[in-house]
């Protein structure tokens, strides 16, 4: 797997109270490390193998209700044990400690793998490249990969540099969008239509504050965790 580490951003955890302050924090503190991480995402697809890209998909299958660092560790364990491509549901489930609902997620991973296997090898990059735009690709992933919704599909495409224009709307991001008056309320559930509507509002918000969409998610998470990961 392509190596990636948590990068601490000093003085980032004090929450800006206005949009102007948010821009200042991004421009003066977070912009450089976030730009570096976005360049990393762009290189994942360019330089990564088919197994590397499938590992990113596995990571996003694992992440719901689990910590990102634990999920990435689990993916690397599967890769080291040669289970990412050839492991059974049982072998995968036993190996992904720290991932919640590991039995279901192991099953989802095996089902996803079957869609990209050819002669015992993962062939995913050419398939992903065949789509005209990120939204069509996201829709295909949502419809065809179990365990993946709008958020996880967008997360996968962002992490592989194929969806830097897509929103990754989890509860934390939604709370920040409400705090900065980009949305009026946090919905109880995120249907596809509600997700799309909020995504458009986030695009407008990013344009208004002059912070790229690909940076805003990472900025919000850095404010929460003190740094950036995936």
Protein Blocks (a to p, Z undefined) as FASTA:
>chain_A
ZZddddddehklpccfbfklmmmmmmmmmmmmmmmmmmmmmmmmmmmcfklmmmmmmmmm
mmgopafklmmmmmmmmmmnopmmmpcfklmmmmmghiahklmmmmmmmmmmmmmggghi
acfklmmmmpmbfklmmmmmmmmmghiafklmmmmmmmnopammbccddfklmmmmmmno
pafbdcfbdcfklmmmmmmmmmmmmmmnopafklmmmmmmmmmnopafZZ
